[in-house]
Amino acid sequence: HVTRMLEPAAFFDFVLDEGAVRAALEAIRVEHPQGAWKVRLLVSHKGEIQSEASPLIATTGQLWRVGLATAPLDSADRFLFHKTTHRSFYEEPVRERPDCDDLIFWNERGEVTESSIANVVVEMDGERWTPPRSSGLLAGTFREELLALGEIRERVISKEDLKRAEEVFLINSVRRWMPVKWMDG
């Protein structure tokens, strides 16, 4: 996660000291010695760090109500590849669908990218697949871990593939595997 902060900071020319990031994380660990916590670090352009921790509520077994976004994203948009607070291209469409917990987005070529909070994994023909970064997505840390372990593989996933998939999951480092319930029929 620290590397994931350093890369966009360098890309967008933010000042960021790795030691300060690690110190902020250590302070949160000391302040919250028990329980499960979701941690958020925000870095200003000048390198000022704000941190917050909120209790992580277990969602084991929850089906995530998911729909398909109605409009494509531009796979060349640099903000898709970096974790930033610039997320209106995800937040507005999700707000427009109160029947859904999240949406799965796609690009101008009809390729699945990710959801607003997670990477996508589809199970087809007994294999688990996730879209490649070239489709236009933020490569999450849990996704990278699963790729390294060989538990998932990359391939272009079309919107049509979502319909024929045996199973669809959202994945991220906080919630891990999130099974999906389709809200689009």
N, CA, C and O of each residue as an XYZ file, in Angstrom:
740
protein
N       0.814     -1.199      0.000
C       0.000      0.000      0.000
C       0.860      1.267      0.000
O       0.491      2.271     -0.610
N       2.001      1.220      0.682
C       2.880      2.393      0.709
C       3.385      2.684     -0.698
O       3.386      3.835     -1.133
N       3.813      1.646     -1.409
C       4.273      1.819     -2.788
C       3.153      2.389     -3.642
O       3.391      3.224     -4.515
N       1.944      1.940     -3.392
C       0.788      2.412     -4.156
C       0.528      3.897     -3.907
O      -0.082      4.558     -4.748
N       0.975      4.431     -2.777
C       0.868      5.869     -2.518
C       2.021      6.627     -3.170
O       1.839      7.725     -3.695
N       3.201      6.028     -3.128
C       4.383      6.716     -3.652
C       4.321      6.888     -5.171
O       4.731      7.926     -5.689
N       3.816      5.891     -5.884
C       3.780      5.954     -7.345
C       2.908      7.101     -7.868
O       3.384      7.886     -8.689
N       1.638      7.230     -7.421
C       0.857      8.369     -7.928
C       1.390      9.709     -7.432
O       1.272     10.716     -8.130
N       1.972      9.731     -6.237
C       2.555     10.987     -5.743
C       3.646     11.450     -6.704
O       3.709     12.628     -7.054
N       4.491     10.540     -7.124
C       5.550     10.882     -8.080
C       4.937     11.276     -9.428
O       5.366     12.253    -10.041
N       3.940     10.524     -9.886
C       3.326     10.787    -11.185
C       2.694     12.179    -11.236
O       2.838     12.890    -12.230
N       1.990     12.573    -10.155
C       1.299     13.861    -10.121
C       2.156     14.956     -9.476
O       1.668     16.055     -9.212
N       3.432     14.651     -9.224
C       4.398     15.610     -8.684
C       4.007     16.131     -7.298
O       4.112     17.326     -7.023
N       3.557     15.223     -6.433
C       3.290     15.541     -5.034
C       4.565     15.278     -4.234
O       5.338     14.373     -4.551
N       4.766     16.070     -3.212
C       5.857     15.807     -2.277
C       5.366     14.724     -1.327
O       4.291     14.862     -0.743
N       6.132     13.652     -1.161
C       5.714     12.596     -0.240
C       6.934     11.894      0.321
O       7.774     11.377     -0.415
N       7.011     11.889      1.637
C       8.114     11.237      2.335
C       7.642      9.864      2.821
O       6.704      9.767      3.614
N       8.294      8.813      2.343
C       7.905      7.456      2.726
C       7.952      7.265      4.238
O       7.094      6.585      4.802
N       8.929      7.848      4.890
C       9.033      7.737      6.339
C       7.831      8.351      7.049
O       7.357      7.814      8.050
N       7.343      9.466      6.537
C       6.171     10.111      7.135
C       4.926      9.245      6.951
O       4.082      9.176      7.845
N       4.807      8.582      5.796
C       3.676      7.678      5.558
C       3.722      6.525      6.549
O       2.714      6.187      7.171
N       4.898      5.923      6.691
C       5.038      4.793      7.622
C       4.782      5.230      9.063
O       4.201      4.473      9.841
N       5.206      6.438      9.427
C       4.957      6.956     10.779
C       3.454      7.154     11.009
O       2.948      6.849     12.089
N       2.747      7.657     10.008
C       1.293      7.850     10.130
C       0.597      6.505     10.306
O      -0.322      6.380     11.116
N       1.029      5.506      9.554
C       0.445      4.165      9.692
C       0.737      3.569     11.063
O      -0.129      2.943     11.674
N       1.955      3.766     11.541
C       2.314      3.250     12.868
C       1.482      3.930     13.958
O       1.066      3.275     14.914
N       1.241      5.220     13.826
C       0.420      5.941     14.809
C      -0.991      5.367     14.851
O      -1.570      5.217     15.927
N      -1.538      5.049     13.698
C      -2.881      4.443     13.653
C      -2.851      3.066     14.309
O      -3.766      2.716     15.055
N      -1.814      2.287     14.039
C      -1.712      0.949     14.637
C      -1.682      1.048     16.159
O      -2.340      0.264     16.843
N      -0.925      2.004     16.693
C      -0.813      2.173     18.141
C      -2.140      2.645     18.743
O      -2.530      2.194     19.820
N      -2.830      3.548     18.050
C      -4.109      4.078     18.537
C      -5.247      3.058     18.467
O      -6.240      3.192     19.181
N      -5.111      2.044     17.618
C      -6.168      1.050     17.413
C      -5.581     -0.354     17.520
O      -5.475     -1.064     16.520
N      -5.197     -0.755     18.736
C      -4.493     -2.030     18.888
C      -5.364     -3.278     18.704
O      -4.839     -4.369     18.484
N      -6.672     -3.127     18.789
C      -7.551     -4.293     18.664
C      -8.643     -4.034     17.635
O      -8.998     -2.890     17.349
N      -9.162     -5.120     17.092
C     -10.247     -5.022     16.129
C      -9.732     -4.882     14.707
O      -8.527     -4.842     14.462
N     -10.672     -4.810     13.783
C     -10.347     -4.640     12.367
C     -10.712     -3.222     11.960
O     -11.808     -2.744     12.252
N      -9.785     -2.553     11.282
C      -9.954     -1.152     10.941
C      -9.668     -0.906      9.472
O      -8.756     -1.496      8.892
N     -10.460     -0.030      8.883
C     -10.185      0.446      7.529
C      -9.436      1.765      7.692
O      -9.915      2.686      8.354
N      -8.267      1.845      7.086
C      -7.403      3.013      7.238
C      -7.391      3.806      5.942
O      -7.313      3.239      4.852
N      -7.468      5.119      6.076
C      -7.398      5.996      4.915
C      -6.347      7.060      5.178
O      -6.387      7.745      6.200
N      -5.412      7.192      4.256
C      -4.404      8.245      4.310
C      -4.617      9.164      3.124
O      -4.767      8.705      1.992
N      -4.628     10.451      3.382
C      -4.725     11.458      2.331
C      -3.459     12.304      2.352
O      -2.971     12.678      3.419
N      -2.938     12.600      1.182
C      -1.707     13.381      1.076
C      -1.993     14.620      0.239
O      -2.534     14.524     -0.862
N      -1.626     15.783      0.768
C      -1.787     17.020      0.003
C      -0.626     17.152     -0.984
O       0.356     16.413     -0.913
N      -0.758     18.099     -1.893
C       0.292     18.333     -2.894
C       1.631     18.660     -2.229
O       2.692     18.362     -2.776
N       1.570     19.282     -1.035
C       2.786     19.657     -0.312
C       3.310     18.537      0.587
O       4.332     18.709      1.251
N       2.618     17.386      0.617
C       3.094     16.257      1.406
C       2.507     16.145      2.795
O       2.942     15.302      3.579
N       1.519     16.986      3.122
C       0.872     16.892      4.428
C      -0.028     15.664      4.433
O      -0.775     15.427      3.484
N       0.047     14.888      5.505
C      -0.681     13.621      5.590
C      -1.808     13.737      6.602
O      -1.601     14.175      7.734
N      -3.001     13.338      6.182
C      -4.142     13.204      7.079
C      -4.482     11.725      7.130
O      -4.440     11.031      6.115
N      -4.821     11.249      8.324
C      -5.165      9.831      8.440
C      -6.464      9.680      9.201
O      -6.825     10.508     10.036
N      -7.160      8.588      8.885
C      -8.374      8.258      9.622
C      -8.524      6.747      9.636
O      -8.064      6.045      8.735
N      -9.173      6.274     10.670
C      -9.458      4.843     10.792
C     -10.918      4.692     11.180
O     -11.431      5.415     12.034
N     -11.570      3.746     10.542
C     -12.961      3.466     10.874
C     -13.121      1.964     11.055
O     -12.457      1.185     10.371
N     -13.990      1.549     11.961
C     -14.168      0.112     12.189
C     -14.605     -0.588     10.911
O     -15.433     -0.079     10.155
N     -14.046     -1.739     10.692
C     -14.416     -2.537      9.528
C     -15.537     -3.478      9.938
O     -15.367     -4.335     10.806
N     -16.668     -3.305      9.305
C     -17.835     -4.126      9.623
C     -17.802     -5.364      8.742
O     -17.715     -5.261      7.518
N     -17.871     -6.525      9.360
C     -17.813     -7.792      8.622
C     -18.989     -7.911      7.662
O     -20.129     -7.604      8.010
N     -18.687     -8.364      6.445
C     -19.730     -8.553      5.439
C     -19.658     -9.962      4.859
O     -20.093    -10.192      3.730
N     -19.120    -10.891      5.614
C     -18.974    -12.260      5.134
C     -20.321    -12.799      4.668
O     -21.320    -12.725      5.384
N     -20.327    -13.336      3.465
C     -21.550    -13.914      2.926
C     -22.484    -12.923      2.262
O     -23.467    -13.327      1.641
N     -22.199    -11.632      2.378
C     -23.065    -10.625      1.760
C     -22.914    -10.679      0.248
O     -21.800    -10.738     -0.273
N     -24.022    -10.659     -0.440
C     -23.997    -10.508     -1.895
C     -24.020     -9.020     -2.202
O     -24.877     -8.297     -1.693
N     -23.097     -8.555     -3.021
C     -23.033     -7.153     -3.405
C     -23.951     -6.930     -4.597
O     -23.766     -7.529     -5.656
N     -24.936     -6.071     -4.416
C     -25.871     -5.751     -5.498
C     -25.147     -4.861     -6.503
O     -24.781     -3.725     -6.203
N     -24.950     -5.405     -7.708
C     -24.120     -4.732     -8.700
C     -24.855     -4.616    -10.025
O     -25.554     -5.535    -10.450
N     -24.684     -3.475    -10.664
C     -25.200     -3.250    -12.003
C     -24.069     -2.846    -12.926
O     -22.931     -2.663    -12.495
N     -24.390     -2.712    -14.180
C     -23.418     -2.295    -15.184
C     -23.574     -0.797    -15.420
O     -24.690     -0.300    -15.575
N     -22.461     -0.087    -15.447
C     -22.502      1.349    -15.734
C     -23.146      1.576    -17.097
O     -23.051      0.726    -17.982
N     -23.790      2.706    -17.263
C     -24.507      2.966    -18.512
C     -23.646      3.629    -19.580
O     -24.003      3.612    -20.758
N     -22.520      4.212    -19.187
C     -21.658      4.905    -20.148
C     -20.211      4.436    -19.969
O     -19.802      4.072    -18.867
N     -19.446      4.450    -21.057
C     -18.057      3.992    -20.966
C     -17.135      5.014    -20.316
O     -17.417      6.212    -20.286
N     -16.026      4.500    -19.800
C     -14.924      5.340    -19.338
C     -13.866      5.369    -20.436
O     -13.819      4.479    -21.285
N     -13.029      6.383    -20.416
C     -11.934      6.509    -21.383
C     -10.727      5.748    -20.831
O     -10.146      6.152    -19.824
N     -10.354      4.662    -21.478
C      -9.272      3.811    -20.968
C      -7.923      4.526    -20.913
O      -6.987      4.010    -20.302
N      -7.799      5.693    -21.531
C      -6.552      6.456    -21.489
C      -6.538      7.490    -20.361
O      -5.531      8.169    -20.163
N      -7.641      7.616    -19.621
C      -7.711      8.601    -18.534
C      -6.697      8.247    -17.450
O      -6.803      7.191    -16.828
N      -5.736      9.101    -17.224
C      -4.646      8.812    -16.278
C      -5.136      8.614    -14.849
O      -4.461      7.963    -14.051
N      -6.298      9.165    -14.515
C      -6.804      9.014    -13.154
C      -7.301      7.597    -12.875
O      -7.418      7.205    -11.714
N      -7.592      6.827    -13.916
C      -8.029      5.443    -13.704
C      -6.909      4.570    -13.142
O      -7.177      3.580    -12.461
N      -5.670      4.928    -13.420
C      -4.526      4.086    -13.079
C      -3.892      4.432    -11.729
O      -2.965      3.755    -11.285
N      -4.389      5.481    -11.080
C      -3.786      5.951     -9.827
C      -4.859      6.160     -8.762
O      -5.959      6.625     -9.060
N      -4.533      5.817     -7.536
C      -5.438      6.027     -6.405
C      -5.378      7.507     -6.030
O      -4.360      7.988     -5.531
N      -6.476      8.222     -6.275
C      -6.558      9.645     -5.952
C      -7.939      9.932     -5.357
O      -8.791      9.047     -5.279
N      -8.141     11.172     -4.943
C      -9.464     11.575     -4.469
C     -10.346     12.046     -5.626
O     -11.528     12.325     -5.427
N      -9.786     12.138     -6.825
C     -10.555     12.507     -8.021
C     -11.305     11.260     -8.500
O     -10.765     10.460     -9.264
N     -12.560     11.103     -8.041
C     -13.309      9.875     -8.311
C     -14.735     10.146     -8.785
O     -15.576      9.247     -8.760
N     -15.011     11.367     -9.214
C     -16.380     11.705     -9.618
C     -16.865     10.838    -10.778
O     -18.062     10.576    -10.890
N     -15.955     10.391    -11.642
C     -16.358      9.551    -12.768
C     -16.915      8.214    -12.300
O     -17.606      7.538    -13.062
N     -16.622      7.812    -11.040
C     -17.216      6.615    -10.439
C     -18.390      6.965     -9.540
O     -19.434      6.313     -9.590
N     -18.221      7.985     -8.723
C     -19.204      8.300     -7.686
C     -20.562      8.723     -8.241
O     -21.596      8.290     -7.732
N     -20.572      9.557     -9.271
C     -21.846     10.043     -9.818
C     -22.702      8.911    -10.385
O     -23.884      8.831    -10.053
N     -22.150      8.029    -11.231
C     -22.993      6.923    -11.728
C     -23.495      5.994    -10.618
O     -24.618      5.497    -10.696
N     -22.683      5.756     -9.595
C     -23.119      4.895     -8.487
C     -24.262      5.562     -7.728
O     -25.226      4.894     -7.352
N     -24.166      6.870     -7.499
C     -25.245      7.607     -6.817
C     -26.556      7.523     -7.589
O     -27.633      7.518     -6.992
N     -26.467      7.458     -8.904
C     -27.663      7.394     -9.743
C     -28.345      6.031     -9.706
O     -29.435      5.868    -10.254
N     -27.708      5.046     -9.062
C     -28.272      3.691     -8.982
C     -28.434      3.268     -7.513
O     -27.653      2.448     -7.029
N     -29.422      3.805     -6.802
C     -29.599      3.458     -5.388
C     -29.964      1.991     -5.167
O     -29.879      1.501     -4.042
N     -30.368      1.288     -6.220
C     -30.673     -0.140     -6.107
C     -29.406     -0.988     -6.064
O     -29.476     -2.195     -5.833
N     -28.242     -0.364     -6.286
C     -26.968     -1.091     -6.348
C     -26.013     -0.633     -5.250
O     -26.005      0.532     -4.851
N     -25.209     -1.581     -4.774
C     -24.117     -1.248     -3.858
C     -22.930     -0.701     -4.633
O     -22.142      0.082     -4.102
N     -22.802     -1.114     -5.893
C     -21.680     -0.701     -6.730
C     -22.028     -0.962     -8.187
O     -23.019     -1.625     -8.493
N     -21.201     -0.433     -9.078
C     -21.353     -0.654    -10.508
C     -20.068     -1.218    -11.084
O     -18.978     -0.961    -10.573
N     -20.208     -1.989    -12.150
C     -19.044     -2.427    -12.904
C     -18.935     -1.513    -14.117
O     -19.897     -1.315    -14.860
N     -17.734     -0.960    -14.300
C     -17.489     -0.010    -15.367
C     -16.825     -0.699    -16.555
O     -16.276     -1.795    -16.434
N     -16.888     -0.034    -17.697
C     -16.345     -0.563    -18.938
C     -15.801      0.603    -19.752
O     -16.136      1.762    -19.507
N     -14.949      0.272    -20.732
C     -14.308      1.324    -21.508
C     -14.954      1.506    -22.880
O     -15.959      0.870    -23.198
N     -14.367      2.374    -23.675
C     -14.896      2.709    -25.003
C     -14.867      1.528    -25.973
O     -15.523      1.580    -27.013
N     -14.128      0.471    -25.660
C     -14.072     -0.731    -26.502
C     -15.020     -1.828    -26.002
O     -15.048     -2.928    -26.553
N     -15.796     -1.523    -24.953
C     -16.723     -2.512    -24.403
C     -16.042     -3.501    -23.473
O     -16.603     -4.554    -23.171
N     -14.820     -3.172    -23.009
C     -14.069     -4.044    -22.095
C     -14.366     -3.663    -20.650
O     -14.375     -2.482    -20.305
N     -14.605     -4.649    -19.816
C     -14.807     -4.429    -18.388
C     -13.517     -3.864    -17.793
O     -12.419     -4.288    -18.154
N     -13.662     -2.902    -16.877
C     -12.495     -2.331    -16.214
C     -12.486     -2.727    -14.731
O     -11.709     -3.596    -14.332
N     -13.329     -2.108    -13.924
C     -13.381     -2.368    -12.486
C     -14.678     -1.818    -11.938
O     -15.500     -1.289    -12.686
N     -14.865     -1.940    -10.630
C     -16.004     -1.282     -9.980
C     -15.480      0.000     -9.345
O     -14.301      0.323     -9.488
N     -16.334      0.723     -8.655
C     -15.892      1.973     -8.031
C     -15.007      1.724     -6.818
O     -14.282      2.623     -6.392
N     -15.052      0.504     -6.246
C     -14.269      0.214     -5.030
C     -13.429     -1.048     -5.129
O     -12.744     -1.411     -4.173
N     -13.472     -1.723     -6.278
C     -12.838     -3.040     -6.329
C     -12.459     -3.428     -7.754
O     -12.942     -2.851     -8.729
N     -11.593     -4.410     -7.843
C     -11.304     -5.038     -9.121
C     -12.356     -6.109     -9.381
O     -13.055     -6.542     -8.465
N     -12.459     -6.526    -10.621
C     -13.455     -7.509    -11.041
C     -12.763     -8.830    -11.361
O     -11.698     -8.847    -11.978
N     -13.371     -9.927    -10.941
C     -12.929    -11.271    -11.312
C     -14.149    -12.019    -11.820
O     -15.200    -12.010    -11.179
N     -14.011    -12.670    -12.981
C     -15.080    -13.511    -13.497
C     -14.577    -14.943    -13.576
O     -13.417    -15.204    -13.894
N     -15.484    -15.856    -13.277
C     -15.166    -17.270    -13.433
C     -15.850    -17.760    -14.701
O     -17.073    -17.702    -14.831
N     -15.026    -18.246    -15.639
C     -15.538    -18.773    -16.901
C     -14.750    -20.027    -17.246
O     -13.520    -20.040    -17.190
N     -15.473    -21.077    -17.601
C     -14.845    -22.339    -17.995
C     -13.865    -22.843    -16.934
O     -12.805    -23.378    -17.258
N     -14.229    -22.666    -15.679
C     -13.419    -23.164    -14.579
C     -12.179    -22.342    -14.260
O     -11.387    -22.738    -13.405
N     -11.992    -21.215    -14.922
C     -10.842    -20.329    -14.678
C     -11.336    -19.001    -14.123
O     -12.456    -18.578    -14.411
N     -10.498    -18.346    -13.325
C     -10.828    -17.022    -12.804
C      -9.960    -15.981    -13.508
O      -8.734    -16.087    -13.548
N     -10.644    -14.959    -14.068
C      -9.994    -13.946    -14.888
C     -10.262    -12.557    -14.342
O     -11.313    -12.295    -13.757
N      -9.291    -11.663    -14.541
C      -9.444    -10.255    -14.201
C      -8.969     -9.435    -15.392
O      -8.054     -9.859    -16.099
N      -9.566     -8.272    -15.631
C      -9.134     -7.456    -16.769
C      -7.679     -6.978    -16.610
O      -7.204     -6.790    -15.490
N      -6.984     -6.787    -17.728
C      -5.629     -6.233    -17.673
C      -5.681     -4.723    -17.444
O      -6.705     -4.091    -17.705
N      -4.594     -4.153    -16.963
C      -4.526     -2.701    -16.735
C      -4.811     -1.918    -18.002
O      -5.349     -0.813    -17.943
N      -4.450     -2.486    -19.158
C      -4.640     -1.780    -20.430
C      -6.116     -1.502    -20.729
O      -6.424     -0.672    -21.584
N      -7.023     -2.181    -20.039
C      -8.449     -1.884    -20.201
C      -8.826     -0.580    -19.514
O      -9.859      0.013    -19.825
N      -7.976     -0.121    -18.563
C      -8.208      1.147    -17.876
C      -8.673      0.945    -16.456
O      -9.848      1.150    -16.154
N      -7.761      0.542    -15.566
C      -8.150      0.282    -14.180
C      -6.995      0.493    -13.218
O      -5.830      0.522    -13.615
N      -7.334      0.636    -11.964
C      -6.366      0.693    -10.885
C      -6.090     -0.736    -10.449
O      -6.994     -1.446    -10.008
N      -4.857     -1.147    -10.574
C      -4.484     -2.513    -10.190
C      -4.363     -2.574     -8.670
O      -3.376     -2.104     -8.103
N      -5.358     -3.147     -8.017
C      -5.377     -3.218     -6.563
C      -4.330     -4.164     -6.003
O      -3.823     -5.041     -6.704
N      -4.016     -3.973     -4.733
C      -2.981     -4.793     -4.097
C      -3.420     -6.248     -3.945
O      -2.605     -7.155     -4.113
N      -4.694     -6.484     -3.629
C      -5.174     -7.863     -3.506
C      -5.176     -8.538     -4.873
O      -4.841     -9.717     -4.981
N      -5.547     -7.807     -5.910
C      -5.504     -8.313     -7.287
C      -4.082     -8.738     -7.633
O      -3.869     -9.825     -8.170
N      -3.115     -7.886     -7.327
C      -1.713     -8.199     -7.625
C      -1.254     -9.445     -6.870
O      -0.521    -10.274     -7.410
N      -1.688     -9.570     -5.621
C      -1.356    -10.747     -4.812
C      -1.921    -12.020     -5.448
O      -1.220    -13.025     -5.568
N      -3.193    -11.968     -5.853
C      -3.828    -13.139     -6.459
C      -3.189    -13.507     -7.798
O      -3.065    -14.689     -8.120
N      -2.783    -12.506     -8.579
C      -2.073    -12.780     -9.832
C      -0.732    -13.455     -9.553
O      -0.373    -14.423    -10.223
N       0.004    -12.951     -8.573
C       1.306    -13.524     -8.229
C       1.181    -14.967     -7.749
O       2.063    -15.788     -8.002
N       0.086    -15.272     -7.059
C      -0.142    -16.635     -6.565
C      -0.709    -17.560     -7.646
O      -0.806    -18.770     -7.439
N      -1.078    -16.999     -8.788
C      -1.660    -17.792     -9.866
C      -3.120    -18.157     -9.644
O      -3.653    -19.029    -10.331
N      -3.778    -17.493     -8.682
C      -5.188    -17.787     -8.398
C      -6.130    -17.145     -9.411
O      -7.253    -17.610     -9.604
N      -5.672    -16.081    -10.051
C      -6.420    -15.448    -11.131
C      -5.425    -15.152    -12.255
O      -4.214    -15.098    -12.043
N      -5.976    -14.963    -13.457
C      -5.139    -14.597    -14.594
C      -5.786    -13.417    -15.299
O      -6.969    -13.141    -15.102
N      -5.008    -12.718    -16.125
C      -5.512    -11.566    -16.849
C      -5.982    -11.936    -18.249
O      -5.387    -12.776    -18.925
N      -7.060    -11.289    -18.663
C      -7.513    -11.319    -20.053
C      -8.563    -10.231    -20.219
O      -9.196     -9.816    -19.248
N      -8.740     -9.782    -21.425
C      -9.795     -8.812    -21.711
C     -11.132     -9.497    -21.451
O     -11.378    -10.618    -21.896
N     -11.990     -8.787    -20.714
C     -13.324     -9.302    -20.393
C     -14.329     -8.327    -20.998
O     -14.323     -7.138    -20.680
N     -15.177     -8.833    -21.858
C     -16.191     -7.983    -22.492
C     -17.433     -7.886    -21.603
O     -17.616     -8.673    -20.675
N     -18.270     -6.912    -21.908
C     -19.552     -6.811    -21.195
C     -20.359     -8.093    -21.395
O     -21.056     -8.534    -20.481
N     -20.269     -8.687    -22.573
C     -20.979     -9.934    -22.858
C     -20.448    -11.084    -21.999
O     -21.204    -11.967    -21.597
N     -19.135    -11.064    -21.722
C     -18.545    -12.096    -20.861
C     -19.171    -12.077    -19.470
O     -19.310    -13.126    -18.841
N     -19.551    -10.891    -18.980
C     -20.190    -10.799    -17.660
C     -21.480    -11.605    -17.632
O     -21.814    -12.221    -16.619
N     -22.205    -11.599    -18.751
C     -23.486    -12.308    -18.820
C     -23.292    -13.820    -18.854
O     -24.125    -14.563    -18.334
N     -22.201    -14.279    -19.462
C     -21.992    -15.728    -19.590
C     -21.093    -16.301    -18.490
O     -20.870    -17.510    -18.439
N     -20.583    -15.444    -17.620
C     -19.710    -15.907    -16.540
C     -20.470    -16.811    -15.580
O     -21.647    -16.590    -15.294
N     -19.776    -17.831    -15.091
C     -20.364    -18.717    -14.091
C     -20.541    -17.984    -12.768
O     -21.504    -18.214    -12.035
N     -19.597    -17.102    -12.479
C     -19.665    -16.316    -11.253
C     -18.882    -15.020    -11.455
O     -17.908    -14.985    -12.208
N     -19.312    -13.962    -10.780
C     -18.627    -12.675    -10.831
C     -18.332    -12.256     -9.396
O     -19.177    -12.383     -8.510
N     -17.126    -11.758     -9.184
C     -16.704    -11.275     -7.866
C     -16.138     -9.868     -8.005
O     -15.586     -9.503     -9.043
N     -16.283     -9.092     -6.949
C     -15.489     -7.887     -6.758
C     -14.436     -8.259     -5.732
O     -14.719     -9.011     -4.799
N     -13.225     -7.743     -5.893
C     -12.160     -8.041     -4.931
C     -11.428     -6.758     -4.546
O     -11.177     -5.895     -5.387
N     -11.094     -6.648     -3.272
C     -10.178     -5.595     -2.824
C      -9.508     -6.037     -1.533
O      -9.893     -7.043     -0.936
N      -8.516     -5.289     -1.113
C      -7.713     -5.703      0.034
C      -8.464     -5.571      1.356
O      -8.064     -6.185      2.345
N      -9.524     -4.800      1.400
C     -10.290     -4.636      2.631
C     -11.324     -5.748      2.780
O     -11.381     -6.402      3.821
N     -12.126     -5.965      1.766
C     -13.228     -6.933      1.829
C     -12.871     -8.297      1.243
O     -13.600     -9.268      1.450
N     -11.771     -8.378      0.525
C     -11.315     -9.600     -0.155
C     -12.296    -10.008     -1.248
O     -12.533     -9.226     -2.169
N     -12.875    -11.206     -1.179
C     -13.777    -11.719     -2.215
C     -15.213    -11.300     -1.906
O     -15.742    -11.622     -0.841
N     -15.841    -10.584     -2.834
C     -17.210    -10.112     -2.654
C     -18.077    -10.701     -3.770
O     -18.004    -10.241     -4.909
N     -18.903    -11.721     -3.458
C     -19.779    -12.275     -4.494
C     -20.829    -11.258     -4.917
O     -21.261    -10.419     -4.127
N     -21.227    -11.353     -6.181
C     -22.095    -10.361     -6.812
C     -23.485    -10.910     -7.077
O     -23.650    -12.069     -7.459
N     -24.489    -10.053     -6.868
C     -25.864    -10.325     -7.291
C     -26.198     -9.261     -8.327
O     -26.174     -8.067     -8.027
N     -26.513     -9.698     -9.560
C     -26.804     -8.756    -10.650
C     -28.145     -8.081    -10.455
O     -29.137     -8.736    -10.137
N     -28.176     -6.783    -10.645
C     -29.409     -5.992    -10.501
C     -29.948     -5.557    -11.865
O     -30.947     -4.841    -11.936
N     -29.294     -5.985    -12.942
C     -29.705     -5.578    -14.286
C     -30.426     -6.692    -15.033
O     -30.485     -6.678    -16.262
N     -30.967     -7.648    -14.306
C     -31.723     -8.719    -14.948
C     -30.890     -9.770    -15.437
O     -31.390    -10.742    -16.004
